[in-house]
Amino acid sequence: MPADTTYLELSEDNGSAHKFYEVTVDGTDLTIRYGRIGDRGQTSQKSFTTTDKAKAEAARKIGEKVRKGYATAQPGGRQKRSVSRRQIVSTRSSATRAPVLWRYSSGSPAFGIFVDDDVCMVGNESGLITTLSHGAEVLQQFRLPEGVKCIVADDGWIYAGCDDGNVYDLSGKVPRLAYRIAPEIDIYWLDIHDGVLGVSDAGGGISAIDHEDEFLWQRPGRGQSAWMVRCDTNAIHHGHTQGVTSYDWRTGRELWHTKTGSVLFGWQERDTVYAGTANRQVVELGKDGTHHQTYHCDAAVYSCATAEDGRYVFAGDSASSIYCFAADGTRLWKLATGCGSAFSMQYRNDRLYIVTTDGSLACIDASETAIQSAVAGTIPQAVDVKAPPRMPAVIPSTTVEIVHDPSGGVVVECIEESGRLRVRVISSGYHHDWQVQFPKGIREQGSRYVLTGVREAGRGGFYRAYGEIRRLV
């Protein structure tokens, strides 16, 4: 059987990338060659026990690169980029630059972003999560075991999905293990709504997992490389190489499927979902699958976001540009980030926050006045934010403070049921037969804990622990 070779290239207009990536499967051997276009590059090889396993690993590697903007190409089609060309590109007029107010370099490519009225967070491929104020002050850092896939909010809780297959609760002083995803699932993205976790994976599959890590359902999906999952009260919306498919969150029954082109990112508002695609479009769909609008970009769309209710639609492409559109599809502006392509983004209070291929978290002034000035060639001097040199990065912990007095809190107890450790409220005034969503790593049979409080899940049937957790002895 002849060897099977896939050759990919990434060449960004601003000169920040001009690279190739070649994957060859020859029987049970996998060879990867990579480097700058025009160079021989570096080579790595690995052998597997079966051809199928070698092909599966090749598909995973190719999917990762496609997500980052690589596309199939012919070797020799692009020439080695000259030094003079790089210098010319790097000195492009600042008139095309976005008005970046401040930027923080996290140190490695970053996918995870979270922004609310109080803080901004960035999570990168080295597992570092940094929290900053809107005044560009570094407040805190967490260090997770492996790279951060995404940071998502669910009511008052903030979670980070990690390359180790775990989901960590970042709502307290230290990260706590909240969900363990099955090891056979290669997570690409995840989202959480009311304690129900939606997970999209490298193979194009989609899974729904409840507050106790138990599968509600799993589906193979309609495509491959599923980079989009968005959860709401009624459904889980899944984006992949064949478009967007929506499933009933309880049963996994397919509700609708709409072709959009290969999806690289997804966003949602109350009544709509947005799919950023490899064919240079952001596609807006109603939550019944109907097509509402298409927003046209000039390169593959890595990320998208909206102002409230879709008043403005933003996009970030593989060529390190960001866009703003009116709701009717009219392109209002396109500007260069100056700090790589936006892997993820959020808009809040006239500010567009992006995390990028070079690891930056950048705060962009997206107000009409600032954009008009940028288009005219006037941009602010961006502040480069630095973390304090001795700031410790807090790691996930199973250590719990011990207290002797339960007053002022809610007491829960960890018990064993059907071979699994469950947590129930024993304080008066609560449903004693309801489970409590509680960190996995600190559960100990027979132990009691004092919580700041518990809240009933929006769908009912269980409680969610919030605030500080202390062991009662």
C-alpha positions as CSV (number, residue, x, y, z in Angstrom):
1,M,0.0,0.0,0.0
2,P,1.5,3.4,-1.0
3,A,2.2,6.0,1.6
4,D,-0.5,8.6,2.2
5,T,0.8,12.2,2.4
6,T,-1.1,15.4,3.4
7,Y,0.7,18.7,2.8
8,L,-0.6,21.9,4.5
9,E,0.6,25.5,4.4
10,L,-0.1,28.6,6.5
11,S,0.9,32.0,5.0
12,E,-0.5,35.1,6.7
13,D,-0.6,38.4,4.9
14,N,1.1,40.3,7.7
15,G,4.2,38.1,7.5
16,S,3.7,36.5,11.0
17,A,3.5,33.0,9.5
18,H,4.9,31.3,6.4
19,K,5.0,27.7,7.4
20,F,4.3,24.2,6.1
21,Y,3.2,21.0,7.8
22,E,3.4,17.6,6.1
23,V,1.9,14.3,7.5
24,T,2.7,10.9,6.0
25,V,1.3,7.6,7.0
26,D,3.2,4.6,5.7
27,G,1.7,1.4,7.1
28,T,2.0,1.8,10.9
29,D,4.6,4.6,10.7
30,L,3.7,8.3,11.0
31,T,6.1,10.9,9.8
32,I,5.6,14.6,10.3
33,R,7.8,17.3,8.6
34,Y,7.3,20.9,9.4
35,G,9.1,24.3,9.1
36,R,9.2,27.5,7.1
37,I,8.1,27.3,3.5
38,G,11.1,26.8,1.3
39,D,13.2,25.1,4.0
40,R,13.7,21.4,4.5
41,G,12.3,21.7,8.0
42,Q,12.4,19.3,10.9
43,T,11.1,15.7,10.9
44,S,9.6,13.5,13.6
45,Q,8.6,9.9,13.3
46,K,6.4,7.6,15.4
47,S,5.3,3.9,15.0
48,F,1.9,2.5,16.0
49,T,0.7,-1.0,16.6
50,T,-1.8,-0.8,13.7
51,T,-2.3,1.2,10.5
52,D,-5.7,2.5,11.8
53,K,-4.0,4.0,14.9
54,A,-1.4,5.7,12.7
55,K,-4.2,7.1,10.5
56,A,-6.2,8.3,13.6
57,E,-3.2,10.2,15.0
58,A,-2.5,11.7,11.5
59,A,-6.1,12.9,11.3
60,R,-5.9,14.4,14.7
61,K,-2.7,16.3,13.8
62,I,-4.1,17.5,10.6
63,G,-7.3,18.7,12.3
64,E,-5.3,20.7,14.8
65,K,-3.5,22.5,12.0
66,V,-6.6,23.2,9.9
67,R,-8.1,24.8,13.0
68,K,-5.1,27.1,13.1
69,G,-5.6,28.1,9.5
70,Y,-3.5,25.7,7.6
71,A,-4.9,24.6,4.2
72,T,-4.0,21.9,1.7
73,A,-1.4,23.0,-0.9
74,Q,1.1,21.8,-3.4
75,P,4.7,21.7,-2.3
76,G,6.6,24.4,-4.2
77,G,3.5,26.4,-4.9
78,R,4.7,29.2,-2.6
79,Q,8.3,30.3,-2.6
80,K,10.5,30.9,0.4
81,R,9.7,34.3,1.8
82,S,12.6,36.8,1.5
83,V,13.9,38.9,4.3
84,S,13.1,42.1,2.4
85,R,9.5,41.1,2.0
86,R,9.2,40.4,5.7
87,Q,10.7,43.8,6.5
88,I,8.3,45.5,4.1
89,V,5.2,43.8,5.6
90,S,6.3,44.5,9.2
91,T,6.4,48.3,8.4
92,R,2.9,48.6,7.0
93,S,1.2,51.8,7.8
94,S,-0.3,52.0,11.3
95,A,-3.4,53.4,9.6
96,T,-4.6,49.8,9.2
97,R,-4.0,48.9,12.8
98,A,-6.7,48.4,15.4
99,P,-6.7,50.8,18.3
100,V,-5.3,48.5,20.9
101,L,-5.4,50.1,24.4
102,W,-3.4,47.4,26.1
103,R,-2.0,43.9,25.6
104,Y,-0.7,41.2,27.8
105,S,1.6,38.5,26.4
106,S,0.8,35.2,28.0
107,G,3.8,33.4,26.5
108,S,2.2,30.9,24.2
109,P,-0.7,30.7,21.8
110,A,-4.0,31.3,23.6
111,F,-7.5,29.9,23.0
112,G,-9.2,30.7,26.3
113,I,-10.9,34.0,27.0
114,F,-13.4,35.2,29.5
115,V,-14.6,38.8,30.1
116,D,-17.2,40.2,32.5
117,D,-17.7,43.5,34.2
118,D,-14.9,42.9,36.7
119,V,-12.1,41.0,35.0
120,C,-10.6,39.6,31.8
121,M,-9.0,36.2,31.7
122,V,-6.7,34.5,29.1
123,G,-5.7,30.8,29.1
124,N,-2.9,29.6,26.9
125,E,-1.4,26.3,25.5
126,S,1.1,26.0,28.3
127,G,-1.8,25.8,30.9
128,L,-1.3,29.3,32.3
129,I,-4.5,31.3,33.1
130,T,-4.0,35.0,33.9
131,T,-6.7,37.3,35.3
132,L,-6.5,41.0,34.7
133,S,-8.5,44.0,35.7
134,H,-10.1,46.2,33.0
135,G,-7.4,48.7,34.1
136,A,-4.8,46.3,32.8
137,E,-3.5,45.1,36.2
138,V,-2.5,41.5,36.6
139,L,-4.5,40.2,39.5
140,Q,-4.0,36.4,39.6
141,Q,-2.5,33.4,37.8
142,F,-3.6,29.8,37.7
143,R,-1.4,27.0,36.4
144,L,-3.3,24.0,35.0
145,P,-1.6,20.6,34.2
146,E,-1.9,21.1,30.4
147,G,-3.0,23.5,27.7
148,V,-6.2,25.4,28.1
149,K,-8.8,24.7,25.4
150,C,-11.3,27.3,26.5
151,I,-12.8,29.3,29.4
152,V,-16.5,29.4,29.7
153,A,-19.0,30.9,32.2
154,D,-22.2,29.2,33.5
155,D,-24.2,31.6,35.7
156,G,-21.8,32.5,38.5
157,W,-19.2,29.8,37.8
158,I,-16.2,30.0,35.5
159,Y,-14.7,26.8,34.0
160,A,-11.6,26.0,32.0
161,G,-11.3,23.0,29.7
162,C,-7.9,21.5,29.7
163,D,-5.8,19.3,27.3
164,D,-5.6,16.7,30.1
165,G,-9.3,16.0,29.5
166,N,-10.5,17.6,32.7
167,V,-12.6,20.7,33.4
168,Y,-11.6,22.9,36.3
169,D,-13.7,25.3,38.3
170,L,-12.0,28.6,38.6
171,S,-14.6,30.3,40.7
172,G,-12.7,30.0,44.0
173,K,-9.3,30.9,45.3
174,V,-7.8,27.7,43.8
175,P,-8.8,25.7,40.7
176,R,-10.9,22.6,41.6
177,L,-11.5,19.6,39.4
178,A,-15.2,19.8,38.3
179,Y,-15.6,17.3,35.4
180,R,-13.5,14.3,34.2
181,I,-14.1,13.7,30.5
182,A,-13.7,10.2,29.2
183,P,-10.1,9.6,28.1
184,E,-11.1,8.4,24.7
185,I,-12.6,11.8,23.9
186,D,-10.1,14.2,22.3
187,I,-11.7,17.5,23.3
188,Y,-11.7,20.4,20.8
189,W,-14.2,22.7,22.6
190,L,-16.8,22.7,25.3
191,D,-19.5,24.7,26.8
192,I,-21.7,24.5,29.9
193,H,-25.2,25.6,30.6
194,D,-26.9,25.0,34.0
195,G,-24.4,22.3,34.9
196,V,-24.8,20.3,31.7
197,L,-21.5,20.1,29.8
198,G,-21.4,19.8,26.0
199,V,-18.2,18.5,24.5
200,S,-17.2,18.5,20.8
201,D,-14.2,16.4,19.8
202,A,-11.5,15.8,17.1
203,G,-13.5,13.1,15.4
204,G,-16.6,15.3,15.0
205,G,-18.5,13.7,17.8
206,I,-20.7,15.5,20.4
207,S,-21.4,14.5,24.0
208,A,-23.6,15.8,26.8
209,I,-22.4,15.2,30.4
210,D,-24.4,15.9,33.5
211,H,-23.2,17.5,36.8
212,E,-21.9,14.1,38.1
213,D,-19.7,13.3,35.0
214,E,-22.3,10.8,33.7
215,F,-23.1,10.8,30.0
216,L,-26.6,11.9,29.1
217,W,-25.8,10.9,25.5
218,Q,-23.1,10.6,22.8
219,R,-23.4,11.1,19.1
220,P,-20.9,10.5,16.3
221,G,-21.9,13.8,14.6
222,R,-22.3,14.6,10.9
223,G,-18.7,15.8,10.2
224,Q,-15.1,15.9,11.5
225,S,-13.0,18.3,13.5
226,A,-15.8,19.7,15.7
227,W,-14.6,23.1,16.9
228,M,-18.0,24.5,17.9
229,V,-20.3,23.7,20.8
230,R,-22.8,26.1,22.4
231,C,-25.3,25.1,25.0
232,D,-28.6,26.8,26.0
233,T,-31.7,26.0,27.9
234,N,-33.1,23.7,25.2
235,A,-30.3,22.5,22.9
236,I,-26.7,21.8,22.2
237,H,-25.5,23.4,19.0
238,H,-22.6,21.6,17.3
239,G,-20.4,22.9,14.5
240,H,-18.1,20.7,12.4
241,T,-16.8,20.2,8.8
242,Q,-20.4,19.7,7.4
243,G,-22.1,22.7,9.1
244,V,-24.1,23.1,12.3
245,T,-26.3,20.5,13.9
246,S,-28.6,21.1,16.9
247,Y,-29.5,18.4,19.4
248,D,-32.0,18.2,22.3
249,W,-29.9,18.5,25.4
250,R,-31.8,15.8,27.3
251,T,-32.0,13.0,24.7
252,G,-29.5,13.8,22.0
253,R,-32.3,13.8,19.4
254,E,-31.3,15.8,16.3
255,L,-33.4,18.9,16.0
256,W,-32.0,20.3,12.7
257,H,-28.9,20.4,10.5
258,T,-27.8,23.3,8.3
259,K,-24.8,23.3,5.9
260,T,-22.5,26.3,6.4
261,G,-19.1,25.2,5.3
262,S,-16.5,23.9,7.7
263,V,-17.0,25.5,11.1
264,L,-13.9,26.7,13.0
265,F,-15.7,28.6,15.8
266,G,-19.1,29.3,17.2
267,W,-21.0,32.0,19.1
268,Q,-24.5,32.3,20.3
269,E,-27.1,34.9,21.4
270,R,-30.5,34.3,22.8
271,D,-32.2,33.4,19.5
272,T,-29.3,32.9,17.1
273,V,-26.1,31.0,16.6
274,Y,-23.1,32.2,14.6
275,A,-20.6,29.9,12.8
276,G,-17.2,31.1,11.8
277,T,-16.2,29.1,8.8
278,A,-13.1,28.1,6.8
279,N,-14.8,29.5,3.6
280,R,-14.3,33.1,4.9
281,Q,-17.8,33.6,6.3
282,V,-19.6,34.1,9.5
283,V,-23.0,32.5,9.1
284,E,-25.9,33.6,11.4
285,L,-28.6,30.9,11.9
286,G,-31.8,31.0,13.9
287,K,-32.1,28.4,16.6
288,D,-34.5,26.6,14.4
289,G,-31.7,26.2,11.8
290,T,-33.0,28.9,9.4
291,H,-30.4,31.1,7.6
292,H,-30.5,34.7,8.8
293,Q,-27.4,36.4,7.4
294,T,-23.9,35.9,6.1
295,Y,-20.9,38.1,6.9
296,H,-18.1,38.0,4.4
297,C,-14.4,38.1,5.4
298,D,-11.2,37.8,3.4
299,A,-9.7,34.7,5.0
300,A,-10.8,31.7,7.1
301,V,-12.6,32.8,10.2
302,Y,-10.9,31.7,13.5
303,S,-13.3,33.4,15.8
304,C,-16.5,35.5,16.1
305,A,-18.5,37.4,18.7
306,T,-21.4,39.9,18.8
307,A,-22.6,42.9,20.7
308,E,-25.7,42.2,22.6
309,D,-28.5,40.7,20.5
310,G,-26.3,40.8,17.4
311,R,-26.3,44.6,16.9
312,Y,-22.7,44.2,15.7
313,V,-20.9,41.1,14.6
314,F,-17.2,40.7,15.0
315,A,-14.8,38.3,13.3
316,G,-11.1,37.4,13.5
317,D,-9.4,35.7,10.5
318,S,-6.4,33.6,9.8
319,A,-4.5,36.6,8.4
320,S,-4.4,38.5,11.7
321,S,-7.3,40.9,10.8
322,I,-10.5,41.7,12.7
323,Y,-13.8,42.8,11.3
324,C,-17.0,44.5,12.4
325,F,-20.3,44.1,10.6
326,A,-23.7,45.7,11.0
327,A,-26.5,43.3,11.6
328,D,-27.6,43.5,8.0
329,G,-24.2,42.1,6.8
330,T,-22.6,45.4,5.9
331,R,-18.9,45.4,6.6
332,L,-18.1,48.5,8.8
333,W,-14.4,48.0,9.1
334,K,-11.4,45.7,8.9
335,L,-8.2,46.3,10.8
336,A,-5.0,44.5,11.6
337,T,-4.5,43.2,15.2
338,G,-0.7,43.7,15.3
339,C,-0.5,40.7,17.6
340,G,-1.5,37.6,15.6
341,S,-4.7,36.0,14.6
342,A,-7.6,36.0,17.1
343,F,-8.3,32.5,18.2
344,S,-11.2,33.7,20.5
345,M,-12.9,37.0,21.2
346,Q,-15.5,38.8,23.3
347,Y,-17.1,42.2,23.1
348,R,-18.1,44.2,26.1
349,N,-18.8,47.9,26.7
350,D,-17.3,49.2,23.5
351,R,-14.2,47.1,23.9
352,L,-13.3,44.0,21.8
353,Y,-11.1,41.6,23.7
354,I,-9.1,39.0,21.7
355,V,-6.6,36.2,22.5
356,T,-4.3,35.3,19.7
357,T,-1.8,33.0,18.0
358,D,1.1,34.8,19.6
359,G,-0.4,34.4,23.0
360,S,-1.6,38.0,23.5
361,L,-4.7,39.2,25.3
362,A,-5.5,42.5,23.7
363,C,-8.1,45.1,24.6
364,I,-9.2,47.0,21.5
365,D,-11.2,50.3,21.7
366,A,-14.2,49.4,19.4
367,S,-16.0,52.7,19.9
368,E,-17.0,54.6,16.8
369,T,-14.7,57.5,17.5
370,A,-11.6,55.3,18.1
371,I,-12.3,53.2,15.0
372,Q,-12.7,56.4,12.8
373,S,-9.4,57.7,14.2
374,A,-7.6,54.3,13.5
375,V,-8.9,54.3,9.9
376,A,-7.6,57.8,9.5
377,G,-4.2,56.7,10.8
378,T,-4.2,57.7,14.4
379,I,-4.0,55.0,17.0
380,P,-3.2,55.1,20.8
381,Q,0.1,53.9,22.1
382,A,-0.7,50.4,23.4
383,V,0.3,49.6,27.0
384,D,2.3,46.4,27.3
385,V,1.2,44.8,30.5
386,K,3.6,42.7,32.6
387,A,2.8,40.3,35.4
388,P,4.6,41.0,38.7
389,P,7.9,39.0,38.5
390,R,7.2,37.0,41.6
391,M,3.5,36.4,41.3
392,P,2.9,32.7,42.0
393,A,0.6,30.7,39.7
394,V,-1.9,28.8,41.8
395,I,-2.2,25.1,40.9
396,P,-5.3,22.8,41.2
397,S,-5.5,21.6,44.8
398,T,-7.2,18.9,46.9
399,T,-6.3,20.6,50.1
400,V,-9.2,22.0,52.1
401,E,-9.2,24.3,55.1
402,I,-10.5,22.7,58.3
403,V,-13.1,24.3,60.5
404,H,-14.9,23.2,63.7
405,D,-17.9,25.5,63.6
406,P,-20.5,25.2,60.8
407,S,-22.3,28.4,61.6
408,G,-22.9,30.8,58.7
409,G,-22.6,28.1,56.0
410,V,-24.4,25.1,54.5
411,V,-23.3,21.7,55.7
412,V,-23.0,18.8,53.2
413,E,-21.9,15.2,53.6
414,C,-20.1,12.9,51.2
415,I,-21.6,9.4,51.0
416,E,-21.1,6.4,48.7
417,E,-23.9,5.3,46.4
418,S,-23.6,2.5,43.9
419,G,-19.9,2.7,44.0
420,R,-19.7,6.4,43.5
421,L,-19.1,9.2,46.0
422,R,-22.1,11.6,46.1
423,V,-22.6,14.8,48.1
424,R,-25.9,15.7,49.8
425,V,-27.1,18.7,51.9
426,I,-27.8,17.9,55.5
427,S,-28.5,21.4,56.7
428,S,-32.2,22.0,57.3
429,G,-34.4,23.7,54.7
430,Y,-33.0,21.8,51.7
431,H,-33.9,18.8,49.6
432,H,-31.9,16.1,51.3
433,D,-32.3,13.6,48.4
434,W,-30.8,16.0,45.8
435,Q,-27.1,15.7,44.8
436,V,-24.7,18.6,45.1
437,Q,-22.3,19.4,42.2
438,F,-19.1,19.4,44.2
439,P,-15.4,19.2,43.3
440,K,-14.2,15.7,42.5
441,G,-10.7,15.8,44.0
442,I,-11.8,16.6,47.6
443,R,-14.6,14.1,48.0
444,E,-13.9,11.8,50.9
445,Q,-16.5,9.2,52.1
446,G,-18.1,10.1,55.4
447,S,-16.6,13.7,55.5
448,R,-18.7,16.8,56.1
449,Y,-18.0,20.2,54.5
450,V,-19.2,23.7,55.2
451,L,-20.0,25.7,52.0
452,T,-20.6,29.4,51.6
453,G,-23.8,28.3,50.0
454,V,-25.6,26.1,47.4
455,R,-27.9,27.2,44.6
456,E,-30.6,25.2,43.0
457,A,-29.8,24.4,39.3
458,G,-32.0,26.3,36.9
459,R,-33.5,23.1,35.6
460,G,-34.0,21.8,39.2
461,G,-33.1,18.5,40.7
462,F,-29.7,19.2,42.1
463,Y,-27.7,21.9,43.9
464,R,-24.5,23.6,42.9
465,A,-21.8,24.5,45.5
466,Y,-20.5,28.1,45.4
467,G,-18.0,30.1,47.4
468,E,-15.5,28.6,49.8
469,I,-15.4,25.0,50.8
470,R,-14.0,23.9,54.2
471,R,-13.9,20.5,55.9
472,L,-15.9,20.2,59.1
473,V,-14.3,18.2,61.9
